[in-house]
Amino acid sequence: MYGKYYIDDSYSGKNPNYFEGEYLESDIVGNAGGIPILRANHACGEQETAEMTEFLGIITNMLGLKGKGCAEQDIKEAEERLKITLPAEVKAMYTAFDGNYKFVLDSKDWKLISPAELTLGGGTIVNGPPEETIVRGKTLVFGRQGRTKALYTGLNLEDRHIYRSFNYNDKDEWYPLEDWKESFCDMMIEGAALTAINKLKCKGYFKITGKEGKGLGMDRRIASSLLSLADVYGGYHKPYSTIMVNKEKKTVIYIRQFLIGGDMYFASDDAEEMKKFRLLRGLDKE
């Protein structure tokens, strides 16, 4: 289908702008003013893919990474080996990283799988009891977490939703990530932001509790108080989370809201920015 659409909670304050492009009818969960609302874990459109590409470029530049000029060939070889066409958003992600696959999204908690290591899992999707198990197309395995009991992340090639599976080679069952409320593009943006936060010189982790942590929209309220340090990145659409970035100062801020309270990561290559942040948050006195 083609037309205007919103993403999950984006129409209710986080991002009032609608999108326009192709979308799957099966992703529709409601409507606002006659415009469809898509589930957060949905097949990404061209605009979302372009926003992800832009953000990954910001982060690779911030970290001083140079493209290796191998992405096109890496993608071609992966497609020939797997005998598939990679989804547009996956191609865009690997193109943006251009050989820096291991560096940008590589932590003790989660690792991006390079094009040369991509594999295909099955399409057994478990939504609940066994009678609700369904079978869709193959699942592209693009991420891995853990070592002894690995948790794999995959993008189903039919509905292009994100799924998770434990040791999929032993029992090929994939579980939807509706509770995560994010698409492939949002997952890549969030991962790149956290990678930058981990690698920038000055960083800190801060819990948000008490009165400040109550009420929907907490992440946006706190972000509005930090606009002198960074801008909200409008291309990140995961509900209850906000990413801010300052390209010039090499600063990244990531704010999350939980059922009770939330937390925030702040990182910058400029120590003065950390001082300003701590003053704004009332953590230090002038």
C-alpha positions as CSV (number, residue, x, y, z in Angstrom):
1,M,0.0,0.0,0.0
2,Y,1.1,3.6,-0.5
3,G,0.0,6.7,1.3
4,K,0.3,8.7,4.5
5,Y,0.8,6.9,7.8
6,Y,1.9,7.4,11.4
7,I,4.1,5.1,13.5
8,D,2.5,3.8,16.7
9,D,2.5,6.6,19.3
10,S,4.3,9.1,17.1
11,Y,1.0,10.9,16.2
12,S,0.3,11.7,19.9
13,G,3.1,14.1,20.7
14,K,6.5,12.5,20.0
15,N,6.5,13.2,16.3
16,P,3.4,15.0,15.0
17,N,4.5,14.6,11.4
18,Y,3.1,11.8,9.3
19,F,5.1,9.7,6.8
20,E,4.3,9.1,3.2
21,G,5.4,6.0,1.3
22,E,4.8,2.3,1.0
23,Y,3.6,0.3,4.0
24,L,2.1,-3.1,4.7
25,E,-1.6,-3.3,5.4
26,S,-0.9,-6.0,8.0
27,D,1.1,-3.4,10.1
28,I,-2.0,-1.2,10.6
29,V,-3.1,-1.1,14.3
30,G,-5.4,1.9,14.2
31,N,-6.0,5.3,12.6
32,A,-5.8,9.0,13.5
33,G,-7.9,11.4,11.4
34,G,-8.3,8.7,8.7
35,I,-4.5,8.2,8.5
36,P,-3.3,4.7,9.3
37,I,-1.2,4.1,12.4
38,L,1.4,1.3,12.0
39,R,2.8,-0.9,14.8
40,A,6.2,0.3,16.1
41,N,7.8,-3.0,15.0
42,H,6.9,-2.7,11.3
43,A,8.4,-2.8,7.8
44,C,10.4,0.4,7.4
45,G,9.6,2.8,4.6
46,E,11.9,4.9,2.4
47,Q,11.8,8.0,4.7
48,E,12.6,6.0,7.8
49,T,15.5,4.3,6.0
50,A,16.8,7.7,4.9
51,E,16.6,9.0,8.4
52,M,18.5,5.9,9.7
53,T,21.2,6.4,7.0
54,E,21.6,10.0,8.0
55,F,22.0,9.2,11.7
56,L,24.5,6.4,11.1
57,G,26.5,8.9,9.0
58,I,26.5,11.4,11.9
59,I,27.8,8.7,14.3
60,T,30.5,7.4,11.9
61,N,31.7,10.9,11.3
62,M,31.6,11.7,15.0
63,L,33.8,8.6,15.7
64,G,36.2,9.5,12.9
65,L,35.5,6.4,10.9
66,K,36.3,6.3,7.2
67,G,34.4,4.1,4.7
68,K,36.4,1.2,3.3
69,G,34.7,1.2,0.0
70,C,33.6,-2.4,0.3
71,A,29.9,-2.3,1.2
72,E,28.6,-2.7,-2.3
73,Q,30.7,-5.8,-2.9
74,D,30.0,-7.2,0.5
75,I,26.2,-6.8,0.0
76,K,26.4,-8.4,-3.5
77,E,28.4,-11.4,-2.2
78,A,25.9,-11.9,0.7
79,E,23.0,-11.9,-1.6
80,E,24.6,-14.3,-4.0
81,R,25.5,-16.7,-1.2
82,L,22.1,-16.6,0.5
83,K,20.2,-16.4,-2.8
84,I,18.1,-13.5,-1.7
85,T,17.7,-9.8,-2.1
86,L,18.5,-8.0,1.2
87,P,15.7,-5.6,2.4
88,A,16.4,-2.0,1.5
89,E,16.9,-0.9,5.1
90,V,19.5,-3.7,5.7
91,K,21.4,-2.6,2.5
92,A,21.3,1.0,3.7
93,M,22.6,0.1,7.1
94,Y,25.6,-1.9,5.7
95,T,26.3,0.8,3.1
96,A,26.4,3.5,5.8
97,F,28.9,1.5,7.9
98,D,30.9,0.6,4.8
99,G,33.2,-2.0,6.3
100,N,33.1,-0.7,9.9
101,Y,30.5,-3.3,10.8
102,K,32.4,-4.7,13.9
103,F,33.3,-1.3,15.3
104,V,30.1,0.6,15.3
105,L,27.7,-1.9,16.8
106,D,29.9,-4.1,18.8
107,S,29.6,-4.4,22.6
108,K,29.6,-7.1,25.2
109,D,25.8,-7.1,25.1
110,W,25.1,-7.1,21.3
111,K,27.1,-7.7,18.1
112,L,26.1,-6.8,14.6
113,I,26.7,-9.6,12.1
114,S,28.7,-8.6,9.0
115,P,27.4,-9.3,5.5
116,A,29.9,-12.2,5.1
117,E,28.5,-13.8,8.2
118,L,24.8,-13.4,7.6
119,T,22.7,-16.5,7.8
120,L,19.0,-17.4,7.3
121,G,16.8,-18.8,10.0
122,G,13.3,-20.2,9.4
123,G,10.0,-18.5,9.6
124,T,8.3,-20.2,12.6
125,I,6.8,-17.2,14.5
126,V,5.6,-17.9,18.0
127,N,2.9,-15.4,19.2
128,G,1.8,-17.3,22.2
129,P,0.4,-20.8,22.8
130,P,1.5,-23.4,20.2
131,E,-1.9,-23.1,18.4
132,E,-0.9,-19.5,17.6
133,T,2.4,-20.4,16.0
134,I,2.5,-19.3,12.3
135,V,5.0,-19.8,9.5
136,R,6.3,-16.9,7.4
137,G,9.3,-16.5,5.1
138,K,12.9,-16.9,6.1
139,T,14.4,-14.7,8.9
140,L,17.7,-12.9,8.2
141,V,19.9,-13.3,11.2
142,F,21.8,-10.0,11.7
143,G,22.6,-9.8,15.4
144,R,23.8,-11.9,18.2
145,Q,23.9,-11.5,22.0
146,G,25.6,-13.8,24.5
147,R,28.0,-16.7,24.0
148,T,27.0,-20.0,25.6
149,K,23.3,-19.5,25.1
150,A,23.1,-17.1,22.2
151,L,20.2,-14.8,21.7
152,Y,19.8,-14.0,18.0
153,T,18.1,-11.0,16.4
154,G,16.5,-11.4,13.0
155,L,14.5,-9.6,10.4
156,N,11.8,-11.7,8.8
157,L,12.0,-11.3,5.0
158,E,8.2,-11.5,4.6
159,D,6.9,-9.0,7.1
160,R,10.2,-7.2,7.8
161,H,9.5,-7.2,11.6
162,I,12.3,-7.8,14.2
163,Y,12.2,-11.2,16.0
164,R,14.4,-12.9,18.6
165,S,15.4,-16.5,18.9
166,F,17.5,-18.6,21.4
167,N,19.9,-20.8,19.6
168,Y,17.9,-20.8,16.4
169,N,19.9,-23.6,14.9
170,D,18.7,-26.0,17.6
171,K,15.1,-24.9,17.7
172,D,14.1,-22.5,15.0
173,E,11.4,-20.5,16.7
174,W,11.3,-16.7,16.5
175,Y,9.5,-14.4,19.0
176,P,8.1,-11.0,18.0
177,L,9.5,-7.9,19.8
178,E,6.2,-6.0,20.2
179,D,7.2,-5.1,23.8
180,W,10.3,-3.4,22.5
181,K,8.2,-1.1,20.3
182,E,10.8,-0.5,17.7
183,S,11.6,-1.1,14.0
184,F,14.8,-2.2,12.4
185,C,15.7,1.5,11.6
186,D,15.1,2.6,15.2
187,M,17.1,-0.4,16.5
188,M,20.1,0.6,14.4
189,I,19.8,4.3,15.4
190,E,19.7,3.3,19.1
191,G,22.6,0.9,18.7
192,A,24.8,3.5,17.0
193,A,23.9,6.1,19.6
194,L,24.9,3.7,22.5
195,T,28.1,2.8,20.6
196,A,29.0,6.5,20.4
197,I,28.2,7.0,24.1
198,N,30.5,4.2,25.0
199,K,33.4,5.5,22.9
200,L,33.3,9.2,23.5
201,K,35.7,10.6,26.1
202,C,33.4,12.0,28.7
203,K,30.3,10.0,29.6
204,G,27.9,9.2,32.4
205,Y,24.8,7.2,33.3
206,F,22.1,8.9,35.4
207,K,18.8,7.4,36.8
208,I,15.6,9.5,36.7
209,T,13.5,9.1,39.8
210,G,10.9,10.8,41.9
211,K,8.5,13.4,40.5
212,E,10.7,14.1,37.5
213,G,10.3,10.4,36.4
214,K,6.5,10.4,36.5
215,G,4.0,10.9,33.7
216,L,4.0,10.1,30.0
217,G,6.4,12.2,27.9
218,M,9.1,12.3,30.6
219,D,11.8,11.8,28.0
220,R,10.6,14.7,25.9
221,R,10.3,17.0,28.9
222,I,13.9,16.3,30.0
223,A,15.1,16.7,26.4
224,S,13.5,20.2,26.2
225,S,15.6,21.2,29.2
226,L,18.8,20.2,27.4
227,L,18.3,21.9,24.1
228,S,21.2,24.2,24.8
229,L,23.5,21.2,24.6
230,A,22.1,19.1,21.7
231,D,19.1,18.8,19.3
232,V,16.5,16.1,19.4
233,Y,17.0,13.7,16.5
234,G,13.6,13.7,14.8
235,G,14.3,10.6,12.8
236,Y,14.2,8.3,15.9
237,H,10.6,7.2,16.5
238,K,10.7,4.6,19.3
239,P,8.0,5.6,21.9
240,Y,9.2,6.6,25.4
241,S,12.7,7.2,24.2
242,T,14.6,10.3,22.9
243,I,18.0,10.7,21.3
244,M,19.7,14.0,21.1
245,V,22.9,14.9,19.2
246,N,25.3,17.8,18.7
247,K,27.5,17.1,15.7
248,E,29.9,20.1,16.3
249,K,30.5,19.2,20.0
250,K,30.4,15.5,19.4
251,T,27.7,15.0,22.0
252,V,25.0,12.3,22.3
253,I,22.2,12.1,24.8
254,Y,19.9,9.1,25.2
255,I,16.8,9.3,27.5
256,R,14.4,6.4,28.3
257,Q,11.2,6.3,30.2
258,F,10.2,3.1,32.0
259,L,6.9,2.2,33.8
260,I,8.5,3.8,36.9
261,G,11.1,6.4,36.3
262,G,13.8,6.2,33.6
263,D,17.4,6.8,32.9
264,M,19.7,8.9,30.7
265,Y,23.1,8.5,29.1
266,F,25.2,11.5,28.3
267,A,28.5,11.5,26.4
268,S,30.7,14.1,24.7
269,D,34.2,14.5,23.4
270,D,34.2,17.9,25.1
271,A,34.7,18.0,28.9
272,E,33.1,21.4,29.0
273,E,29.9,20.0,27.7
274,M,29.8,17.5,30.5
275,K,30.3,20.3,33.0
276,K,27.4,22.2,31.4
277,F,25.2,19.1,31.5
278,R,25.9,18.6,35.2
279,L,25.1,22.2,36.0
280,L,21.8,22.0,34.0
281,R,20.8,18.9,35.8
282,G,21.7,20.4,39.2
283,L,24.4,17.8,39.9
284,D,27.1,20.4,40.4
285,K,27.1,24.1,41.5
286,E,28.8,26.9,39.8
